[in-house]
Amino acid sequence: MVFPQGLLHYQYNAGTGAAVGLVAFSSPNPGLQITDFALFANNLPSAVVEKVTFLDDAQVKKLKSVLGGSG
């Protein structure tokens, strides 16, 4: 799989056996992205964030207000 730079991503092993992952970065300093800020300090619609985090509307809006997000 190829992931565009800066996008959050994850992989889930739905099987019963062990999984092996090989990772390569395009830079010696690939950077860091903090998930809390990526999800809640943005202008994504709250409905989208609710779907991916399984949080209710009130909790998403509370986290967005604390971390500076909108939407």
A tleap script that builds the chain and sets N, CA, C and O, in Angstrom:
source leaprc.protein.ff14SB
mol = sequence {
  NMET VAL PHE PRO GLN GLY LEU LEU HIE TYR
  GLN TYR ASN ALA GLY THR GLY ALA ALA VAL
  GLY LEU VAL ALA PHE SER SER PRO ASN PRO
  GLY LEU GLN ILE THR ASP PHE ALA LEU PHE
  ALA ASN ASN LEU PRO SER ALA VAL VAL GLU
  LYS VAL THR PHE LEU ASP ASP ALA GLN VAL
  LYS LYS LEU LYS SER VAL LEU GLY GLY SER
  CGLY
}
set mol.1.N position { 0.835 -1.167 0.000 }
set mol.1.CA position { 0.000 0.000 0.000 }
set mol.1.C position { 0.888 1.241 0.000 }
set mol.1.O position { 1.964 1.250 0.597 }
set mol.2.N position { 0.433 2.257 -0.659 }
set mol.2.CA position { 1.135 3.538 -0.674 }
set mol.2.C position { 0.213 4.573 -0.048 }
set mol.2.O position { -0.951 4.694 -0.431 }
set mol.3.N position { 0.735 5.314 0.912 }
set mol.3.CA position { -0.048 6.341 1.590 }
set mol.3.C position { 0.498 7.711 1.231 }
set mol.3.O position { 1.707 7.928 1.316 }
set mol.4.N position { -0.355 8.636 0.835 }
set mol.4.CA position { 0.110 9.998 0.565 }
set mol.4.C position { 0.676 10.633 1.833 }
set mol.4.O position { 0.202 10.369 2.937 }
set mol.5.N position { 1.680 11.461 1.661 }
set mol.5.CA position { 2.346 12.105 2.783 }
set mol.5.C position { 1.351 12.930 3.604 }
set mol.5.O position { 0.546 13.681 3.052 }
set mol.6.N position { 1.418 12.781 4.907 }
set mol.6.CA position { 0.606 13.590 5.800 }
set mol.6.C position { -0.772 13.053 6.123 }
set mol.6.O position { -1.462 13.628 6.964 }
set mol.7.N position { -1.201 11.967 5.484 }
set mol.7.CA position { -2.524 11.429 5.774 }
set mol.7.C position { -2.443 10.368 6.871 }
set mol.7.O position { -1.517 9.558 6.900 }
set mol.8.N position { -3.414 10.386 7.761 }
set mol.8.CA position { -3.490 9.343 8.778 }
set mol.8.C position { -3.828 8.013 8.117 }
set mol.8.O position { -4.596 7.969 7.155 }
set mol.9.N position { -3.261 6.943 8.627 }
set mol.9.CA position { -3.556 5.635 8.070 }
set mol.9.C position { -3.305 4.558 9.126 }
set mol.9.O position { -2.596 4.779 10.108 }
set mol.10.N position { -3.888 3.423 8.906 }
set mol.10.CA position { -3.664 2.278 9.776 }
set mol.10.C position { -3.966 1.018 8.979 }
set mol.10.O position { -4.617 1.066 7.935 }
set mol.11.N position { -3.487 -0.097 9.483 }
set mol.11.CA position { -3.829 -1.380 8.895 }
set mol.11.C position { -4.264 -2.306 10.015 }
set mol.11.O position { -3.763 -2.226 11.136 }
set mol.12.N position { -5.194 -3.179 9.700 }
set mol.12.CA position { -5.759 -4.094 10.676 }
set mol.12.C position { -5.625 -5.512 10.143 }
set mol.12.O position { -6.030 -5.799 9.017 }
set mol.13.N position { -5.066 -6.384 10.941 }
set mol.13.CA position { -4.937 -7.783 10.564 }
set mol.13.C position { -6.199 -8.517 11.007 }
set mol.13.O position { -6.353 -8.836 12.186 }
set mol.14.N position { -7.089 -8.783 10.075 }
set mol.14.CA position { -8.347 -9.459 10.387 }
set mol.14.C position { -8.195 -10.977 10.420 }
set mol.14.O position { -9.137 -11.695 10.753 }
set mol.15.N position { -7.020 -11.453 10.077 }
set mol.15.CA position { -6.800 -12.895 10.062 }
set mol.15.C position { -6.440 -13.435 11.427 }
set mol.15.O position { -6.459 -12.712 12.423 }
set mol.16.N position { -6.111 -14.715 11.462 }
set mol.16.CA position { -5.762 -15.357 12.730 }
set mol.16.C position { -4.262 -15.565 12.877 }
set mol.16.O position { -3.786 -15.884 13.966 }
set mol.17.N position { -3.513 -15.388 11.795 }
set mol.17.CA position { -2.074 -15.578 11.845 }
set mol.17.C position { -1.327 -14.279 12.086 }
set mol.17.O position { -1.914 -13.198 12.111 }
set mol.18.N position { -0.035 -14.408 12.263 }
set mol.18.CA position { 0.818 -13.235 12.466 }
set mol.18.C position { 0.938 -12.442 11.173 }
set mol.18.O position { 0.863 -13.004 10.081 }
set mol.19.N position { 1.121 -11.156 11.302 }
set mol.19.CA position { 1.289 -10.286 10.141 }
set mol.19.C position { 2.685 -9.680 10.166 }
set mol.19.O position { 3.264 -9.474 11.233 }
set mol.20.N position { 3.213 -9.400 8.998 }
set mol.20.CA position { 4.517 -8.762 8.872 }
set mol.20.C position { 4.327 -7.485 8.075 }
set mol.20.O position { 3.657 -7.482 7.042 }
set mol.21.N position { 4.913 -6.410 8.552 }
set mol.21.CA position { 4.824 -5.143 7.829 }
set mol.21.C position { 6.207 -4.648 7.460 }
set mol.21.O position { 7.121 -4.678 8.284 }
set mol.22.N position { 6.365 -4.197 6.241 }
set mol.22.CA position { 7.610 -3.588 5.788 }
set mol.22.C position { 7.326 -2.120 5.533 }
set mol.22.O position { 6.364 -1.776 4.845 }
set mol.23.N position { 8.163 -1.256 6.086 }
set mol.23.CA position { 7.921 0.179 6.003 }
set mol.23.C position { 9.126 0.859 5.385 }
set mol.23.O position { 10.268 0.532 5.708 }
set mol.24.N position { 8.872 1.801 4.500 }
set mol.24.CA position { 9.937 2.617 3.915 }
set mol.24.C position { 9.463 4.063 3.895 }
set mol.24.O position { 8.312 4.343 3.558 }
set mol.25.N position { 10.345 4.970 4.253 }
set mol.25.CA position { 10.020 6.388 4.238 }
set mol.25.C position { 10.730 7.061 3.082 }
set mol.25.O position { 11.789 6.612 2.645 }
set mol.26.N position { 10.141 8.142 2.587 }
set mol.26.CA position { 10.735 8.847 1.453 }
set mol.26.C position { 11.729 9.910 1.901 }
set mol.26.O position { 12.238 10.668 1.075 }
set mol.27.N position { 12.006 9.974 3.184 }
set mol.27.CA position { 12.891 11.005 3.711 }
set mol.27.C position { 13.553 10.470 4.974 }
set mol.27.O position { 12.964 9.647 5.675 }
set mol.28.N position { 14.766 10.922 5.276 }
set mol.28.CA position { 15.377 10.507 6.533 }
set mol.28.C position { 14.645 11.090 7.748 }
set mol.28.O position { 14.805 10.598 8.865 }
set mol.29.N position { 13.840 12.142 7.530 }
set mol.29.CA position { 13.057 12.749 8.597 }
set mol.29.C position { 11.584 12.733 8.179 }
set mol.29.O position { 11.084 13.742 7.683 }
set mol.30.N position { 10.879 11.612 8.366 }
set mol.30.CA position { 9.516 11.486 7.850 }
set mol.30.C position { 8.487 12.352 8.566 }
set mol.30.O position { 7.372 12.506 8.066 }
set mol.31.N position { 8.823 12.919 9.715 }
set mol.31.CA position { 7.888 13.789 10.418 }
set mol.31.C position { 7.034 13.032 11.413 }
set mol.31.O position { 7.182 11.826 11.613 }
set mol.32.N position { 6.136 13.783 12.029 }
set mol.32.CA position { 5.294 13.241 13.080 }
set mol.32.C position { 3.923 13.886 12.981 }
set mol.32.O position { 3.819 15.087 12.731 }
set mol.33.N position { 2.895 13.118 13.170 }
set mol.33.CA position { 1.546 13.660 13.190 }
set mol.33.C position { 0.857 13.156 14.450 }
set mol.33.O position { 0.783 11.950 14.688 }
set mol.34.N position { 0.354 14.088 15.254 }
set mol.34.CA position { -0.313 13.738 16.503 }
set mol.34.C position { -1.794 13.522 16.211 }
set mol.34.O position { -2.475 14.425 15.725 }
set mol.35.N position { -2.280 12.341 16.502 }
set mol.35.CA position { -3.636 11.942 16.119 }
set mol.35.C position { -4.703 12.862 16.689 }
set mol.35.O position { -5.660 13.199 15.991 }
set mol.36.N position { -4.558 13.274 17.944 }
set mol.36.CA position { -5.569 14.155 18.548 }
set mol.36.C position { -5.771 15.419 17.729 }
set mol.36.O position { -6.903 15.808 17.444 }
set mol.37.N position { -4.674 16.055 17.355 }
set mol.37.CA position { -4.768 17.294 16.582 }
set mol.37.C position { -5.236 17.025 15.151 }
set mol.37.O position { -5.975 17.823 14.575 }
set mol.38.N position { -4.806 15.907 14.586 }
set mol.38.CA position { -5.222 15.587 13.217 }
set mol.38.C position { -6.730 15.360 13.128 }
set mol.38.O position { -7.341 15.690 12.111 }
set mol.39.N position { -7.332 14.807 14.166 }
set mol.39.CA position { -8.767 14.520 14.137 }
set mol.39.C position { -9.636 15.672 14.625 }
set mol.39.O position { -10.737 15.877 14.116 }
set mol.40.N position { -9.146 16.431 15.616 }
set mol.40.CA position { -10.026 17.397 16.268 }
set mol.40.C position { -9.625 18.859 16.082 }
set mol.40.O position { -10.443 19.738 16.355 }
set mol.41.N position { -8.426 19.155 15.639 }
set mol.41.CA position { -8.000 20.545 15.436 }
set mol.41.C position { -8.053 20.878 13.947 }
set mol.41.O position { -7.060 21.319 13.369 }
set mol.42.N position { -9.201 20.667 13.338 }
set mol.42.CA position { -9.344 20.867 11.900 }
set mol.42.C position { -10.750 21.376 11.612 }
set mol.42.O position { -11.513 21.672 12.531 }
set mol.43.N position { -11.081 21.475 10.346 }
set mol.43.CA position { -12.434 21.919 9.976 }
set mol.43.C position { -13.257 20.796 9.340 }
set mol.43.O position { -14.217 21.064 8.618 }
set mol.44.N position { -12.884 19.540 9.606 }
set mol.44.CA position { -13.700 18.419 9.129 }
set mol.44.C position { -15.078 18.496 9.777 }
set mol.44.O position { -15.183 18.880 10.942 }
set mol.45.N position { -16.125 18.146 9.057 }
set mol.45.CA position { -17.451 18.118 9.674 }
set mol.45.C position { -17.481 17.139 10.855 }
set mol.45.O position { -16.913 16.049 10.781 }
set mol.46.N position { -18.137 17.534 11.923 }
set mol.46.CA position { -18.215 16.678 13.117 }
set mol.46.C position { -18.799 15.307 12.794 }
set mol.46.O position { -18.403 14.312 13.402 }
set mol.47.N position { -19.724 15.241 11.856 }
set mol.47.CA position { -20.335 13.953 11.492 }
set mol.47.C position { -19.293 12.970 10.961 }
set mol.47.O position { -19.384 11.771 11.224 }
set mol.48.N position { -18.312 13.465 10.223 }
set mol.48.CA position { -17.249 12.600 9.695 }
set mol.48.C position { -16.384 12.089 10.839 }
set mol.48.O position { -16.070 10.901 10.902 }
set mol.49.N position { -16.000 12.985 11.743 }
set mol.49.CA position { -15.161 12.596 12.876 }
set mol.49.C position { -15.905 11.606 13.775 }
set mol.49.O position { -15.297 10.680 14.312 }
set mol.50.N position { -17.206 11.797 13.940 }
set mol.50.CA position { -18.008 10.861 14.735 }
set mol.50.C position { -17.944 9.453 14.154 }
set mol.50.O position { -17.836 8.479 14.900 }
set mol.51.N position { -18.009 9.339 12.846 }
set mol.51.CA position { -18.004 8.021 12.190 }
set mol.51.C position { -16.681 7.288 12.394 }
set mol.51.O position { -16.673 6.078 12.624 }
set mol.52.N position { -15.556 8.013 12.312 }
set mol.52.CA position { -14.258 7.339 12.401 }
set mol.52.C position { -13.786 7.134 13.832 }
set mol.52.O position { -12.917 6.296 14.073 }
set mol.53.N position { -14.337 7.880 14.791 }
set mol.53.CA position { -13.905 7.737 16.179 }
set mol.53.C position { -14.918 7.026 17.057 }
set mol.53.O position { -14.600 6.654 18.186 }
set mol.54.N position { -16.150 6.828 16.554 }
set mol.54.CA position { -17.232 6.210 17.330 }
set mol.54.C position { -17.584 7.026 18.577 }
set mol.54.O position { -18.061 6.474 19.569 }
set mol.55.N position { -17.348 8.340 18.524 }
set mol.55.CA position { -17.746 9.236 19.606 }
set mol.55.C position { -19.056 9.905 19.239 }
set mol.55.O position { -19.393 10.014 18.060 }
set mol.56.N position { -19.798 10.354 20.241 }
set mol.56.CA position { -21.048 11.053 19.945 }
set mol.56.C position { -20.776 12.520 19.606 }
set mol.56.O position { -19.666 13.020 19.790 }
set mol.57.N position { -21.805 13.192 19.111 }
set mol.57.CA position { -21.673 14.572 18.635 }
set mol.57.C position { -21.176 15.511 19.727 }
set mol.57.O position { -20.314 16.352 19.472 }
set mol.58.N position { -21.707 15.379 20.939 }
set mol.58.CA position { -21.309 16.266 22.032 }
set mol.58.C position { -19.831 16.109 22.366 }
set mol.58.O position { -19.144 17.103 22.603 }
set mol.59.N position { -19.332 14.876 22.390 }
set mol.59.CA position { -17.925 14.640 22.716 }
set mol.59.C position { -17.010 15.173 21.618 }
set mol.59.O position { -15.976 15.770 21.917 }
set mol.60.N position { -17.371 14.968 20.362 }
set mol.60.CA position { -16.562 15.478 19.249 }
set mol.60.C position { -16.498 16.999 19.305 }
set mol.60.O position { -15.421 17.577 19.157 }
set mol.61.N position { -17.627 17.651 19.514 }
set mol.61.CA position { -17.643 19.119 19.580 }
set mol.61.C position { -16.848 19.634 20.772 }
set mol.61.O position { -16.196 20.674 20.676 }
set mol.62.N position { -16.893 18.923 21.890 }
set mol.62.CA position { -16.109 19.315 23.058 }
set mol.62.C position { -14.614 19.237 22.746 }
set mol.62.O position { -13.866 20.166 23.052 }
set mol.63.N position { -14.180 18.139 22.142 }
set mol.63.CA position { -12.766 17.989 21.797 }
set mol.63.C position { -12.334 19.012 20.755 }
set mol.63.O position { -11.227 19.544 20.837 }
set mol.64.N position { -13.194 19.296 19.771 }
set mol.64.CA position { -12.873 20.313 18.767 }
set mol.64.C position { -12.724 21.687 19.418 }
set mol.64.O position { -11.841 22.454 19.033 }
set mol.65.N position { -13.568 22.010 20.393 }
set mol.65.CA position { -13.465 23.318 21.040 }
set mol.65.C position { -12.191 23.422 21.872 }
set mol.65.O position { -11.584 24.491 21.932 }
set mol.66.N position { -11.777 22.333 22.512 }
set mol.66.CA position { -10.558 22.334 23.317 }
set mol.66.C position { -9.315 22.449 22.435 }
set mol.66.O position { -8.370 23.158 22.780 }
set mol.67.N position { -9.316 21.751 21.298 }
set mol.67.CA position { -8.128 21.697 20.444 }
set mol.67.C position { -8.145 22.707 19.297 }
set mol.67.O position { -7.218 22.725 18.488 }
set mol.68.N position { -9.171 23.541 19.210 }
set mol.68.CA position { -9.187 24.606 18.208 }
set mol.68.C position { -9.797 24.236 16.877 }
set mol.68.O position { -9.587 24.946 15.893 }
set mol.69.N position { -10.535 23.167 16.812 }
set mol.69.CA position { -11.175 22.774 15.558 }
set mol.69.C position { -12.495 23.484 15.349 }
set mol.69.O position { -13.007 24.159 16.243 }
set mol.70.N position { -13.031 23.322 14.168 }
set mol.70.CA position { -14.351 23.873 13.850 }
set mol.70.C position { -15.104 22.849 13.015 }
set mol.70.O position { -14.560 21.796 12.683 }
set mol.71.N position { -16.341 23.147 12.676 }
set mol.71.CA position { -17.125 22.237 11.832 }
set mol.71.C position { -17.921 21.298 12.670 }
set mol.71.O position { -18.644 20.456 12.137 }
savepdb mol mol.pdb
quit
